[in-house]
Amino acid sequence: MALRLPRRPRRVVAYVRAGAALLDLGVVPVAVYGSGHDGSGLDPVKAGELAAAGVPYLGPGRLLTGDPGGALGGVRPDLVVDVTYDGKSGYALDEAVVERLGVPLVALSVGADLALAGILERFGQLAEVLRGEAGGHGDSSAVSAAEAEVAAAAGAPAVLALSGAGPEQVHLARPQAWPELARLRELGVRLVEPGSGAGTGWLTTGWERAAELEPSVVLVDSRANAVRVESSEHPAAWRAVAERARLVPWNPETPPSPAAFARFFREVAAALRG
């Protein structure tokens, strides 16, 4: 990340995931926007503390324009912060929209090209620049302590991460494609592979395949766009697994802040301990 500006930005608009992380790190955005998965309302799972802080939601990024009189232009940003999964382009907002406003765009990587520690470090660095001061909000000790809990509890339980797609289909996460899952694996957690097939981040398959993996702990996509795993419409084989497994809410778009990931790792550790 290299960005040189004549003055420190004061009015930051961010993709909701980035905005929630910045808020945790002491920077209050003037507004946030969503992704193509989001609707007219802010998904509370993705929002972190944004709603409580009174940060307005502008709607999905794909609906925003570069019109100075539009929703984005109306909040008069002097910096837009997005995320990127491919290291090339912003995820939730077209760069051309921001260019029409004459505002710089920063897209920080949250993909598998960086380890989780590197992702947290970059968000911490950006927050320090925006606050105009070093330290104070991005203490990594909370993550380290939570990781120690995970390492102490890791072992035999098989862990599966997934996102419900419908009554017949489920997206099974490929652990190495998700920095937090890769980190759990490094800490000794036995995350199961979904198997071969199309898709770099997910394998889309039937619930029967998820049942065949016999997980003891299931990390369940808790975002608003994901289907509940306990639905009576799912096949019986999966319902039996869901009834006996320990279910942990997992936000695949967890805000990249030490506080947010420390909470998630502590919940995983508690489920591993049983």
Rosetta blueprint (number, residue, H / E / L):
1 M L
2 A L
3 L L
4 R L
5 L L
6 P L
7 R L
8 R L
9 P L
10 R L
11 R L
12 V E
13 V E
14 A E
15 Y E
16 V H
17 R H
18 A H
19 G H
20 A H
21 A H
22 L H
23 L H
24 D H
25 L L
26 G L
27 V L
28 V L
29 P L
30 V L
31 A E
32 V E
33 Y E
34 G E
35 S L
36 G L
37 H L
38 D L
39 G L
40 S L
41 G L
42 L L
43 D L
44 P H
45 V H
46 K H
47 A H
48 G L
49 E L
50 L L
51 A L
52 A L
53 A L
54 G L
55 V L
56 P L
57 Y E
58 L E
59 G E
60 P E
61 G H
62 R H
63 L H
64 L L
65 T L
66 G L
67 D L
68 P L
69 G L
70 G L
71 A H
72 L H
73 G H
74 G H
75 V L
76 R L
77 P L
78 D L
79 L E
80 V E
81 V E
82 D E
83 V E
84 T E
85 Y L
86 D L
87 G L
88 K L
89 S L
90 G L
91 Y L
92 A L
93 L L
94 D L
95 E H
96 A H
97 V H
98 V H
99 E H
100 R H
101 L H
102 G L
103 V L
104 P L
105 L E
106 V E
107 A E
108 L E
109 S E
110 V L
111 G L
112 A L
113 D L
114 L L
115 A L
116 L H
117 A H
118 G H
119 I H
120 L H
121 E H
122 R H
123 F H
124 G H
125 Q H
126 L H
127 A H
128 E H
129 V H
130 L H
131 R H
132 G L
133 E L
134 A L
135 G L
136 G L
137 H L
138 G L
139 D L
140 S L
141 S H
142 A H
143 V H
144 S H
145 A H
146 A H
147 E H
148 A H
149 E H
150 V H
151 A H
152 A H
153 A H
154 A L
155 G L
156 A L
157 P L
158 A E
159 V E
160 L E
161 A E
162 L E
163 S E
164 G E
165 A L
166 G L
167 P L
168 E L
169 Q E
170 V E
171 H E
172 L E
173 A E
174 R L
175 P H
176 Q H
177 A H
178 W L
179 P H
180 E H
181 L H
182 A H
183 R H
184 L H
185 R H
186 E H
187 L L
188 G L
189 V L
190 R E
191 L E
192 V L
193 E L
194 P L
195 G L
196 S L
197 G L
198 A L
199 G L
200 T L
201 G L
202 W E
203 L E
204 T E
205 T E
206 G E
207 W H
208 E H
209 R H
210 A H
211 A H
212 E H
213 L L
214 E L
215 P L
216 S L
217 V E
218 V E
219 L E
220 V E
221 D E
222 S L
223 R L
224 A L
225 N L
226 A L
227 V E
228 R L
229 V L
230 E L
231 S L
232 S L
233 E L
234 H L
235 P L
236 A H
237 A H
238 W H
239 R H
240 A H
241 V H
242 A H
243 E H
244 R H
245 A L
246 R E
247 L E
248 V E
249 P E
250 W E
251 N L
252 P L
253 E L
254 T L
255 P L
256 P L
257 S L
258 P H
259 A H
260 A H
261 F H
262 A H
263 R H
264 F H
265 F H
266 R H
267 E H
268 V H
269 A H
270 A H
271 A H
272 L H
273 R H
274 G L
